[in-house]
Amino acid sequence: MIAEWNIRACSAQCAACHRPFDDGERLTSRLLFTPEGYLREDYCRACWPNRPDPDTGLSDWSAVWHAPAPPPPEPLKKETAESLLRELMETDQTDQRNAIFILAVMLERRRILVEKDIQTLPDGTRVRIYEHKKTGESFVIPDPQLKLAEIATVELEVMSLLGIPPPGTKPPPQSPSSPQPSNHQTIEPSNHSEAPK
């Protein structure tokens, strides 16, 4: 017979009364062998004398229960133009089409996306087909044919989604030990919707 050498860690509560252990509380643990394999039971000091089958344990010992440290907070994921574009395209929300188009234009300027074709659908919708330079993925982006005044509004919305302060906004004060940013990300007005390539 093959033994199962997978003994679980100390339980967070008493095996008898099911009261959660307090941090630093002394308890007694015992090891049993069952048909399913080795089993560990942990008892508070009040319940240990009244444990079931007191003579069946293979081993017992005193222990101290320590509350597990809270997990470290997950680092905030910095949104990028590409990750935001993918996220918005997955949601398939029609009210995000303008932002999707502006993000695609930004990625084209950065040479991440390359425009491969422009198609006009039977309903008159202009569609721009981009290819991701590294992955070869195709991005089909409807062109909302924004006017210049509309582009400025959508660009501010995209900047907000990316966590970029609007132009003219004072950056928050930094402590002397904090490194000063070497540059700021800016979005220039696009004229993609004025005339096709």
NUKOL-787969 format. One record per atom (N, C-alpha, C): residue in three letters; x, y, z. Coordinates in steps of 0.1 Angstrom, whole numbers, plus 5000, padded with zeros to 4 digits. Last residue first. Layout:
<nodes>
ALAXYZ...
</nodes>
This chain:
<nodes>
LYS492955734534LYS494255734528LYS494155684514PRO490055964535PRO490755824536PRO492155834530ALA489656254555ALA489856194542ALA490556064543GLU488856284581GLU488556394571GLU488656344557SER489556094599SER488156094594SER487856204584HIS492156154606HIS491856034598HIS490456034592ASN493356354619ASN492556394608ASN492156274599SER493556404654SER493756324643SER492856374631PRO495456584678PRO494256574671PRO494556494658GLU497556394700GLU497456494690GLU496156474683ILE498156334733ILE497356294722ILE497156404712THR500956254753THR500056354748THR499356284736GLN502656174782GLN502056124770GLN500956224766HIS505656344792HIS504256324794HIS503656264781ASN508856264806ASN507956314796ASN506556284799SER510056204830SER510856254819SER510056314808PRO508856274863PRO508656214850PRO509456284839GLN511156264890GLN510256344881GLN510156274868PRO510956044918PRO511556084905PRO510556164897SER510656154951SER509956084940SER510656134927SER511756294971SER512456174967SER511856104955PRO510056514974PRO511356534969PRO512056414964SER506756414963SER507756434973SER509156454967GLN504756614941GLN505456494944GLN506456524955PRO501456734934PRO502756754940PRO503456624943PRO499856634903PRO499856634918PRO501256654923PRO499956864875PRO500256734881PRO500256744896LYS497457064863LYS498657064871LYS498856924877THR496257064830THR496057024844THR497357014851GLY496857114804GLY496657224812GLY496457194827PRO495256824791PRO496156934789PRO495857054798PRO494256584816PRO493956664805PRO495056774803PRO496256304827PRO495556424830PRO495356514817ILE495355974819ILE496256084816ILE495556214819GLY493955734822GLY494555794834GLY495555904831LEU492655634801LEU494055594803LEU494755654815LEU490255764804LEU490255614805LEU491655564807SER491056024798SER490555994811SER490555844814MET491755994771MET492856034781MET492356004795VAL489255954761VAL490255844760VAL491355874770GLU488056204765GLU487456084771GLU488555964772LEU489656364749LEU489656384763LEU489056264771GLU488956254724GLU490356234729GLU490456264744VAL486356334722VAL486656194724VAL488056174729THR486756614719THR485956564730THR486256414733ALA488256624695ALA488756674707ALA488056624719ILE486356514677ILE487656444680ILE488256494693GLU484456704674GLU484056584681GLU485356504685ALA485756904659ALA485256934673ALA484956804681LEU486156754635LEU487256804643LEU486856834657LYS483956474633LYS484356604629LYS485456654639LEU484456124625LEU484256234635LEU484656364629GLN483855874614GLN483955994606GLN483656114615PRO484055634626PRO482855714628PRO482755844621ASP484955344611ASP485455484612ASP484155564614PRO485355034627PRO484455124620PRO484955264622ILE488054814624ILE487554934632ILE486655014623VAL489354514629VAL488454584620VAL487754694628PHE492554394631PHE491554474639PHE490654544628SER494354094631SER493654194623SER492554264632GLU497654004642GLU496154014644GLU495554124635GLY500354004641GLY499653974629GLY498153974630THR501954074662THR501253954664THR500553914651LYS503354314654LYS504054204660LYS503254074659LYS501454484642LYS502754464636LYS503454344641HIS498154414635HIS499154434646HIS500454394641GLU496454594610GLU497154464614GLU498154504625TYR493154724603TYR494554734608TYR495154594611ILE490854854583ILE491354724587ILE492854744590ARG487955054587ARG489455054585ARG489954924591VAL485055124570VAL485755034580VAL487155034576ARG482255334568ARG483655314564ARG484355234575THR478955274559THR479855274570THR481255244564GLY477055234538GLY477855364538GLY478855364550ASP475854994537ASP475155104544ASP475955234545PRO477854834524PRO476654874517PRO475854984523LEU481054974535LEU479954874536LEU478754924528THR484155024524THR482955094526THR481854994525GLN487454984537GLN486354934530GLN485055014533ILE490855004536ILE489655074540ILE488555024531ASP493754834549ASP492754854539ASP491654944545LYS495854844568LYS495954764556LYS494954794545GLU497655024591GLU496455024583GLU496654954570VAL499154874618VAL499354924604VAL498054914597LEU499954934652LEU499054894642LEU499454954629ILE502355054661ILE501854924667ILE500854854657ARG503155304655ARG503555194647ARG503355054653ARG501955514668ARG503055444675ARG503655334667ARG499855564651ARG500955664652ARG502155604658GLU498255334656GLU498855354643GLU500055454643LEU497455394682LEU498355284680LEU498955284666MET495855614677MET496955634685MET497955524683VAL493855484661VAL494655594655VAL495955614663ALA492755324681ALA493355264669ALA494255364662LEU491655524698LEU492755434703LEU493455364691ILE489655624681ILE490755714685ILE491955624690PHE487955394679PHE488655454667PHE489855534670ILE487155374705ILE487855264699ILE488655314687ALA485755604709ALA486955584717ALA487755474710ASN483555554691ASN484455674689ASN485755654696ARG482355324703ARG483055314689ARG483955434687GLN481055304726GLN482455314727GLN483155314713ASP478355254722ASP478755394726ASP480255414728THR478254984716THR478255084705THR478655224709GLN480354754729GLN479354854733GLN479454964722ASP481954524731ASP481054544719ASP479954644722THR483954424748THR482654464753THR481554484743GLU486154394732GLU485554274737GLU484154304742MET486854664727MET486354584716MET485754454720LEU487754734752LEU486554794747LEU486054714735GLU490054574754GLU489054564764GLU487754624758ARG491654664733ARG491154524733ARG490054504742LEU492054924741LEU491454894729LEU490854754729LEU493454884765LEU492154944766LEU491454924753SER495854774755SER494954694764SER493554744765GLU496754994739GLU496454864733GLU495554774742ALA497155194758ALA496155214747ALA495755084741THR497055054791THR497755114779THR496755124768GLU496755084826GLU496055064813GLU496955124802LYS498454914850LYS498455044842LYS497855014829LYS497054764877LYS497454744863LYS497354874855LEU498354784909LEU497354844899LEU497854824885PRO499154484925PRO499554604919PRO498554654909GLU497154364951GLU497654344938GLU498054484932PRO498454364985PRO497554424975PRO498054404961PRO499354054999PRO499754184995PRO498754234985PRO497053895022PRO497853895010PRO498154035006PRO497753905058PRO496853935046PRO497653935033ALA499153615074ALA499253755070ALA498353785058PRO497153395094PRO497953425082PRO497953575079ALA497653375129ALA496753415118ALA497553445106HIS498853095144HIS499153225139HIS498253265127TRP498652885171TRP498052925158TRP498353065155VAL500952655183VAL500452795185VAL499852835171ALA500752335198ALA501152425187ALA500552555191SER501652005210SER501152145213SER501652235201TRP500751685196TRP501751795200TRP501051925203ASP500551335189ASP499951465192ASP501051555198SER500051045168SER500951145175SER500151265178LEU498050875162LEU499450835160LEU500350925167GLY495150835182GLY496050915175GLY497450855173THR493450685198THR493650645185THR494650725177ASP492550765223ASP493750675223ASP494050625208PRO490250915222PRO491450985226PRO492750895225ASP487650945206ASP488650835205ASP490050885209PRO487151295206PRO486651165204PRO487851065202ARG488151515234ARG488251475220ARG487751325218ASN488251635258ASN486951565254ASN487051515240PRO490651775260PRO490351655269PRO489151575265TRP490251975239TRP491251855238TRP490951745247CYS488552185244CYS488052065238CYS488951945237ALA490252375255ALA489052335263ALA488452205257ARG492152425237ARG492552365250ARG491352315257CYS491152325204CYS491452425214CYS491652355227TYR492752105181TYR491752135191TYR492152245200ASP493051965149ASP493452065158ASP492352105168GLU494051685130GLU493051745138GLU493651845148ARG495051535100ARG495451615111ARG494151685117LEU495351215086LEU494451325089LEU494951405101TYR496451005059TYR496751075072TYR495751195073GLY493850815043GLY495150855045GLY495350925058GLU491350695043GLU491650795032GLU493050845033PRO491250545066PRO491250475053PRO491550565041THR493550735087THR492250685083THR492350615070PHE495550815113PHE495550745100PHE494150695098LEU496151135128LEU495351015127LEU495650945114LEU497651355149LEU497751295136LEU497051165137ARG496751665166ARG497051515166ARG496951465152SER497351955186SER497151885173SER497451745174THR496252205206THR496852075205THR496452015192LEU497152555211LEU496152445208LEU496952315208ARG497152895220ARG497752765221ARG496752655219GLU496853185198GLU496253085208GLU496952955208GLY497753365180GLY498653335192GLY498053235201ASP494553465171ASP496053475168ASP496853455180ASP492153215179ASP492653355179ASP494153355176PHE490252985158PHE491353015168PHE491753165167PRO486752955157PRO487952995151PRO489053025161ARG485152665168ARG485452805171ARG486752845164HIS484452395166HIS484452475153HIS484652625156CYS484552215185CYS483552315187CYS483452415175ALA486452025172ALA485351985180ALA484252095180ALA488552145158ALA487852025152ALA486651985159CYS488752495157CYS488752375165CYS487952265158GLN490252655128GLN489252645138GLN489352505145ALA492152645109ALA491852775114ALA490752775125SER494552375110SER493252435107SER493052565114CYS497752345097CYS496952365109CYS495652435105ALA497952165066ALA498352265076ALA497352275087ARG497851815059ARG497451945057ARG497952035068ILE500051595044ILE499451635057ILE499051785056ASN500651365024ASN500151505022ASN499351545034TRP501551105017TRP502351195026TRP501951345023GLU500050815017GLU499750945012GLU500451045021ALA501650505009ALA501150605019ALA500950735012ILE500550224992ILE501350344991ILE500750455000MET500849885000MET500050005000MET500950125000
</nodes>
